[in-house]
């Protein structure tokens, strides 16, 4: 155990923690480095009140600017700008302090008393010779102490999991905390050769462009190395006309309903849970965008 940023001079000492037969070695380091303040991050709060405000704003919107356009890209951009405006208004980014030194709530007053008593027993054991009966008593007390700690941790974990809305997420959080895994995830960085991209949306567009262009490269290679194989990959034109029925609101509602419930969100910060909560307020512009995309053949 290393303790830094202390007023004491640098020294080492042994400490009996009362948990096992081994002693802990403490190393005190005098440092002039200032301790960092609390870690902060920007976070949106999806409370019931904020969701109701978001629903009300979407309900009051008539979406005329979206439906009067016959260009799918224009209609989509207007829709997203309007949607994001109400989204940012209802769920503004707020600074949240992250407490990395959260207290272990399972440590009760009784556990602290038992810990102090066990430390005292180990101190007596190490200072003077004791009978076999006394040593057996310490060993039994230590086993009971460990069992109490395990049951306290288990009981606290059960309470946290049962009270959580996303039980899978909180379960993995408890597991990672117990085994010591870090929850910090590095930001995505994509090196394109001439520059480094960190924006998630730009990265996804870069991958999309790559996978759409790579087909042409593969076909050109197939044409160069194996012409017969390239001919088999070609698709013959169909002279018949394809008819597509207009998309209806019930189809879009059914498609949204079939999406898997998930409270996590992508780079757009909009979760499936929120979409399902507000779907009835923006079905009309979505149906319009889908239909003009089919009519014009553009996306």
C-alpha positions in Angstrom: 0.0 0.0 0.0 1.4 3.4 -1.1 0.3 6.7 0.5 1.4 9.8 -1.3 0.9 13.5 -0.9 1.4 13.4 2.9 3.1 15.8 5.2 5.1 13.1 6.8 8.6 12.2 5.7 9.2 9.2 3.5 9.2 6.0 5.6 7.9 2.5 5.6 6.1 0.5 8.3 4.2 -2.8 8.8 0.5 -2.7 9.6 -1.6 -5.6 10.8 -5.0 -5.3 9.1 -6.6 -8.1 11.0 -7.8 -9.9 7.9 -5.1 -12.5 7.4 -1.9 -13.8 8.9 0.2 -11.6 6.6 1.2 -8.1 7.5 0.7 -5.1 5.1 3.6 -2.9 4.3 2.8 0.8 4.1 5.0 3.2 2.1 4.6 6.9 2.8 5.8 9.3 0.1 6.1 13.0 0.6 5.1 14.7 -2.6 4.5 18.2 -3.8 2.1 17.2 -6.5 -1.3 18.7 -5.9 -4.2 16.2 -5.8 -6.5 16.4 -8.7 -10.1 17.7 -8.2 -13.2 15.7 -8.8 -13.6 14.2 -12.3 -16.5 15.8 -14.3 -18.2 14.8 -17.5 -21.2 16.1 -19.5 -24.3 14.0 -19.1 -28.0 14.2 -20.2 -30.7 13.4 -17.6 -33.6 11.5 -19.1 -36.1 12.0 -16.2 -39.8 11.5 -16.5 -40.3 15.3 -16.5 -37.8 15.9 -19.2 -39.3 13.1 -21.4 -42.7 14.7 -21.0 -41.4 18.1 -22.0 -39.8 16.4 -25.1 -43.1 14.7 -26.0 -45.0 18.0 -25.6 -42.6 19.9 -27.9 -42.8 17.2 -30.6 -46.6 17.1 -30.2 -46.8 20.9 -30.8 -44.6 20.7 -34.0 -46.6 20.6 -37.2 -43.7 19.3 -39.4 -44.9 21.4 -42.4 -41.4 22.3 -43.4 -40.6 18.5 -43.7 -43.7 17.4 -45.5 -43.8 20.2 -48.1 -40.4 19.3 -49.6 -40.1 16.7 -52.3 -36.4 16.2 -51.8 -35.6 13.4 -49.3 -32.3 14.9 -48.2 -33.8 18.3 -47.5 -36.8 16.8 -45.7 -34.5 14.5 -43.6 -32.1 17.3 -42.7 -35.0 19.6 -41.6 -36.5 16.7 -39.6 -33.2 16.0 -37.8 -32.5 19.7 -37.1 -36.0 20.1 -35.6 -35.7 16.8 -33.6 -32.2 17.7 -32.3 -33.4 21.2 -31.3 -36.2 19.8 -29.1 -33.9 17.0 -27.9 -31.2 19.5 -26.7 -33.8 21.7 -25.1 -35.4 18.9 -23.1 -32.2 17.0 -22.3 -29.4 19.6 -22.0 -25.9 18.6 -21.3 -25.0 19.2 -17.6 -21.8 18.8 -15.8 -21.8 15.8 -13.5 -19.2 15.1 -10.9 -17.9 11.5 -10.8 -17.1 10.2 -7.4 -14.4 7.5 -7.9 -14.0 7.1 -4.2 -17.5 5.9 -3.4 -17.8 4.4 0.0 -18.6 0.8 0.5 -22.1 0.9 2.0 -21.8 -2.7 3.1 -19.3 -1.8 5.8 -21.6 -1.6 8.8 -20.8 -0.5 12.3 -20.7 -4.1 13.5 -18.1 -5.0 10.8 -15.9 -2.1 11.9 -16.1 -3.2 15.5 -15.2 -6.8 14.5 -12.3 -5.6 12.4 -10.9 -3.6 15.3 -11.3 -6.5 17.6 -9.5 -8.8 15.2 -6.6 -6.4 14.9 -6.3 -6.3 18.7 -6.3 -10.1 18.8 -3.5 -10.2 16.2 -1.6 -7.6 18.1 -1.8 -9.7 21.3 -0.9 -12.8 19.4 2.3 -11.3 18.0 3.4 -9.6 21.2 3.2 -12.5 23.7 2.9 -16.2 23.6 -0.6 -17.6 23.9 -2.2 -21.0 24.5 -3.4 -23.2 21.7 -6.9 -22.6 22.8 -6.5 -18.8 22.3 -4.9 -19.3 18.9 -7.8 -21.5 17.9 -10.2 -18.8 19.0 -8.5 -16.2 16.8 -8.6 -18.6 13.8 -12.4 -19.2 14.3 -13.0 -15.5 14.8 -11.2 -14.8 11.5 -13.3 -17.3 9.6 -16.5 -15.8 11.0 -15.3 -12.3 10.1 -14.7 -13.3 6.5 -18.0 -15.0 6.2 -19.8 -11.9 7.6 -18.0 -9.7 5.0 -19.0 -12.0 2.1 -22.7 -12.0 3.3 -22.7 -8.2 3.7 -21.3 -7.7 0.1 -23.8 -10.2 -1.2 -26.8 -8.5 0.5 -25.7 -5.1 -0.7 -25.3 -6.3 -4.3 -28.8 -7.9 -4.2 -30.3 -4.6 -3.1 -28.5 -2.6 -5.8 -29.5 -5.1 -8.5 -33.2 -5.4 -7.5 -33.6 -1.6 -7.3 -31.8 -0.9 -10.7 -33.8 -0.4 -13.9 -31.1 -1.8 -16.1 -30.2 -4.9 -14.1 -27.7 -6.3 -16.7 -25.7 -3.1 -16.7 -25.5 -2.7 -13.0 -24.6 -6.4 -12.6 -21.6 -6.0 -14.9 -20.7 -2.8 -13.1 -20.6 -4.7 -9.8 -18.6 -7.6 -11.3 -16.0 -5.2 -12.8 -15.7 -3.4 -9.4 -15.2 -6.6 -7.6 -12.5 -7.9 -9.9 -10.9 -4.5 -10.3 -11.6 -3.9 -14.0 -11.5 -0.3 -15.1 -14.7 1.3 -16.5 -12.8 3.9 -18.5 -13.0 3.4 -22.3 -10.7 5.2 -24.7 -12.2 7.5 -27.3 -12.3 6.1 -30.9 -9.5 7.3 -33.1 -9.3 6.5 -36.8 -6.1 7.2 -38.8 -7.0 7.7 -42.4 -3.4 8.3 -43.5 -3.5 12.0 -43.9 -5.4 12.9 -40.7 -6.8 11.4 -37.5 -10.6 11.4 -37.1 -12.1 11.4 -33.6 -15.7 12.5 -34.4 -17.9 9.3 -34.1 -20.3 10.4 -36.9 -17.4 11.1 -39.3 -15.8 7.8 -38.4 -19.1 5.9 -39.2 -19.4 7.8 -42.5 -15.8 6.9 -43.3 -16.5 3.2 -42.7 -19.6 3.4 -44.8 -17.8 5.0 -47.7 -15.1 2.4 -47.5 -17.4 -0.6 -47.6 -19.4 0.8 -50.5 -16.3 1.5 -52.6 -14.5 -1.7 -51.8 -17.0 -3.7 -53.9 -15.9 -1.8 -57.0 -12.3 -2.6 -56.2 -13.1 -6.3 -55.7 -15.0 -6.5 -59.0 -12.2 -4.7 -60.9 -9.7 -7.2 -59.4 -12.0 -10.1 -60.4 -12.2 -8.7 -63.9 -8.5 -8.5 -64.2 -7.6 -11.9 -62.7 -10.5 -14.0 -63.7 -12.9 -12.6 -66.4 -15.2 -15.6 -66.3 -15.8 -15.1 -62.6 -16.5 -11.4 -63.1 -19.1 -12.3 -65.7 -20.9 -14.6 -63.3 -21.0 -11.8 -60.8 -22.7 -9.4 -63.2 -26.5 -9.0 -62.7 -28.7 -8.9 -65.8 -31.0 -5.9 -66.1 -34.7 -6.7 -65.5 -36.9 -5.1 -68.1 -40.0 -5.4 -65.9 -41.0 -2.4 -63.8 -41.0 -2.8 -60.0 -43.9 -1.3 -58.1 -43.5 -0.4 -54.4 -46.5 0.3 -52.3 -46.4 3.5 -50.2 -45.2 3.1 -46.6 -47.9 3.5 -44.1 -47.8 4.8 -40.5 -48.9 1.5 -39.1 -45.9 -0.2 -40.8 -43.4 2.3 -39.3 -45.1 1.9 -35.8 -44.8 -1.9 -36.1 -41.1 -1.6 -37.2 -40.3 0.6 -34.2 -42.2 -1.7 -31.9 -40.2 -4.7 -33.1 -36.9 -3.0 -32.2 -35.2 -4.5 -29.2 -35.7 -2.5 -26.0 -32.4 -0.8 -25.1 -31.6 2.2 -22.9 -28.2 2.7 -24.4 -27.6 5.1 -27.3 -25.2 5.5 -30.2 -23.4 8.7 -31.3 -26.8 10.4 -31.8 -27.5 9.9 -28.1 -31.1 8.8 -28.9 -32.0 5.4 -27.3 -34.6 3.0 -28.6 -36.4 3.5 -25.3 -36.8 7.2 -26.0 -37.9 6.5 -29.6 -40.6 4.2 -28.5 -41.8 6.8 -25.9 -42.2 9.5 -28.5 -42.9 7.6 -31.8 -46.5 8.8 -32.2 -45.3 12.5 -32.4 -43.0 12.1 -35.4 -44.5 9.2 -37.4 -46.0 11.5 -40.0 -42.7 13.2 -41.1 -40.9 9.8 -41.1 -43.5 8.3 -43.4 -43.2 11.2 -45.7 -39.4 10.9 -45.9 -39.6 7.1 -46.6 -42.1 7.6 -49.4 -40.4 10.4 -51.2 -37.2 8.4 -51.0 -38.9 5.6 -52.8 -40.5 7.9 -55.3 -37.3 9.8 -56.2 -35.0 6.8 -55.9 -32.7 8.8 -53.6 -31.8 8.4 -50.0 
